[in-house]
């Protein structure tokens, strides 16, 4: 990303729902996706660890003390212009064995970084 970067207008949000224990070539899958997004120059990525959730297998994952899960839900959110997200999506799909990916259109009001 250049030192002075600005982006506004039509964007696309890619959300990838995976498990905390999912791996890609020996590292956490969420980390591998985030680092690949950075390598590809996408605008931004956030990884969120959820308190509880369930997916296609209907197995509940929770952070409750009495049932401490080692596989909490993870959501990886990546935002950029639609063309760049759609180009990145096949790479993510290849990496995710069990999970869900969604795309949501959005309007970016501002996204900027000014090197100070």
Order of alpha helices (4+ residues) and beta strands (2+ residues): beta-beta-beta-beta-alpha-beta-beta-beta-beta-alpha-beta-beta
